[in-house]
Amino acid sequence: MGLKIGLKAGKRANPIRDLTTKEQVLQVYRNFSGVCCDYEYKKGIADNREPDVSEALDYINKKFVFKVPTDTEEILGYIDGCYKPFKCEIKHNLEELYGDNLKRYFVDEVLAHIQRANYIDRSEINKFTNKIPIKNGLFNLLTREIEPFDPEQISLAIVRKSSFKPS
């Protein structure tokens, strides 16, 4: 059973507009991408999963590295070479994992566990000397070379417009 897509009188071809059922739309996506994009299937898996704190923490901690300054208690996550506020990203990942079964108290519990496990003193931030975080790594002022980013060298900002190309 093939899917016919044609021109209507006086209109340009728009294969998605001409489809009438969800199954027809999914068939077009399968044909063009070779991958099933059925959101309801993925959502159904998340809906049947009961929230578990240890499972959630394992999942989140495998994906991200966190630091929490003791003075602000703000959760910072490591991404693209520096630490950024990360509470929303954690909530988004938990939503993907558990769907409609996710409750606010569960999210708060996971966030509290992450906070308590990752406290650092504010003096540990931007502690490295003779290095400047730039777009493509840490620029060492003494050797004039780029070093790769390291989650243990805590930086809250990167000079985004600067990059270094060794000659």
C-alpha positions in Angstrom: 0.0 0.0 0.0 1.8 3.1 -1.2 1.3 6.7 -0.2 0.3 9.0 -3.1 1.4 12.6 -2.8 0.4 14.9 -5.7 -0.3 18.4 -6.7 -3.6 20.1 -6.1 -4.9 22.5 -8.7 -2.9 25.8 -8.5 -0.9 24.8 -5.4 2.7 23.9 -4.9 3.4 20.3 -3.6 3.4 20.1 0.2 3.4 16.4 1.1 2.9 17.0 4.8 -0.1 19.3 4.4 -1.9 16.7 2.1 -1.7 13.9 4.7 -4.8 13.3 6.8 -3.9 10.8 9.5 -1.1 10.4 12.0 -0.1 7.1 10.5 0.3 8.7 7.1 2.6 11.4 8.6 4.7 8.7 10.4 4.9 6.7 7.2 6.4 9.7 5.4 8.9 10.3 8.2 9.9 6.6 8.1 10.4 6.8 4.3 12.5 9.9 4.3 14.6 9.3 7.4 14.7 5.6 7.6 14.0 6.0 11.4 10.7 5.7 13.2 9.9 9.1 14.8 6.9 7.9 16.8 7.0 10.2 19.9 4.1 8.3 21.5 6.2 5.1 21.6 9.1 6.9 23.4 6.6 8.6 25.8 5.0 5.3 26.6 8.3 3.9 27.9 8.8 6.9 30.2 5.2 6.8 31.4 5.6 3.2 32.7 8.8 3.9 34.6 8.5 4.5 38.4 10.9 7.2 39.6 13.9 5.9 41.6 16.4 8.3 43.2 19.4 6.1 42.9 18.7 5.3 39.2 18.1 9.0 38.5 21.4 10.0 40.2 23.4 7.3 38.3 21.9 8.5 35.0 22.5 12.2 35.7 26.0 11.7 37.2 27.2 9.5 34.2 26.2 12.3 31.8 27.5 15.4 33.6 30.1 16.7 36.1 28.8 19.0 38.8 30.2 21.6 41.2 28.2 23.5 43.9 29.8 26.5 45.5 29.1 26.5 49.2 28.2 30.2 49.3 25.4 30.1 46.7 24.5 26.4 46.6 23.8 26.8 42.9 24.3 23.6 40.9 26.9 24.2 38.1 27.3 21.7 35.3 30.4 21.3 33.1 29.7 21.9 29.5 31.9 23.2 26.6 34.9 23.8 28.9 33.2 25.8 31.7 30.6 25.4 34.5 27.2 26.9 33.9 23.9 27.0 36.0 22.5 23.5 35.4 19.2 23.1 37.4 17.0 23.3 34.3 19.1 20.8 32.4 18.8 18.3 35.2 15.0 18.8 35.3 14.8 18.3 31.6 16.8 15.0 31.8 14.6 13.8 34.6 11.5 14.6 32.5 12.9 12.6 29.6 13.6 9.7 31.9 10.3 9.5 33.8 7.7 11.5 31.8 4.4 12.0 33.5 5.4 10.0 36.6 7.8 12.8 37.7 6.7 14.7 40.8 8.2 18.0 42.1 9.2 16.4 45.4 11.2 13.8 43.5 13.0 16.4 41.4 13.8 18.4 44.6 15.2 15.3 46.2 17.5 14.5 43.3 18.7 18.2 43.2 19.4 18.1 46.9 21.5 14.9 46.5 23.5 16.5 43.7 24.1 19.6 45.8 25.3 17.7 48.9 27.6 15.4 46.9 29.4 18.2 45.0 30.1 21.1 47.3 33.3 23.1 46.7 34.7 26.3 48.3 34.4 29.5 46.2 38.1 29.9 46.2 38.5 26.7 44.0 36.8 28.6 41.1 39.2 30.2 38.5 42.1 29.0 40.6 44.4 28.1 37.8 47.3 30.6 37.2 48.9 31.6 33.9 46.0 30.2 31.9 43.1 31.9 30.2 40.0 29.9 29.2 39.3 30.6 25.5 37.1 29.1 22.9 39.2 26.1 22.0 41.0 25.3 25.3 43.0 26.8 28.1 45.7 29.1 26.8 48.9 28.8 28.8 50.6 32.2 29.0 54.0 30.7 29.8 54.3 28.1 27.1 51.9 29.9 24.6 50.2 26.6 23.9 46.6 25.5 24.1 45.8 22.8 26.7 42.5 20.9 26.6 39.7 21.8 29.0 39.6 19.8 32.2 36.5 19.5 34.5 38.9 19.7 37.5 40.0 23.2 36.5 36.9 25.1 37.4 36.0 28.1 35.2 32.8 30.0 35.1 33.5 32.0 31.9 35.3 31.5 28.6 36.5 34.3 26.3 34.2 33.1 23.5 35.4 35.3 20.7 39.0 34.4 21.2 40.6 31.3 19.8 44.3 30.4 19.3 45.8 28.8 16.3 49.4 27.8 16.8 51.6 28.7 13.9 
